[in-house]
Structure formats: structure tokens, C-alpha cells
Amino acid sequence: MGWMAYHSIEPFGEMPAYWRNAMLATITANAHRSKGPPFQIEDFIPECFKSTPKKQTAEDHAKALQNIFAWAKRKGLAKEKEQ
């Protein structure tokens, strides 16, 4: 419980580390850019840590299900379909 309270005050872990490094990268990139729009912090953060995650399509969901069933079949957890 104590760690959760501390984390709410002083975040630690991968996500805050990416945001801190992204701020430094943004400042450096904007200081050295010649023309064009300024860089944003989101330009330097991995997709999984961005505040607005990529929308998944129906194809993405279908592929995920295929992967799950293929894994279950390899592990012998899935029953063969009766014909």
C-alpha cells in the first residue's frame, strides 16, 4: 500500500522515465531543427505509452484471436472442430 501512495506522488517506472527522456529529446531536437514545425513530446514516446493509443481495427482483433487459438492448439488446449 505504501508504494502505491508514493507512486501517486512521485511516479516511477517505465512510463515516467519515457516521458522524462522524451522531454529532453524534444528540447534537444527543437534546439537543433532548422525549419518546419516544432517537435512534440509525443514524437519521442513509444506508441504503447502515449496518452491516446492507436485505435484497433476489426482485423487487429481477428489476428489477435487467431494467435490465441494457434497458441492453444500448440499447447493441446484447443479441441479440434468436429465436421
Buried (B, 14 or more C-beta within 10 A) or exposed (E): EEEEEEEEEEEEEEEEEBBEEBEEBBEEBEEEEEEEEEBEBEEBBEEEBEEEEEEEEEEEEEEEEEEEEEEEEEEEEEEEEEE
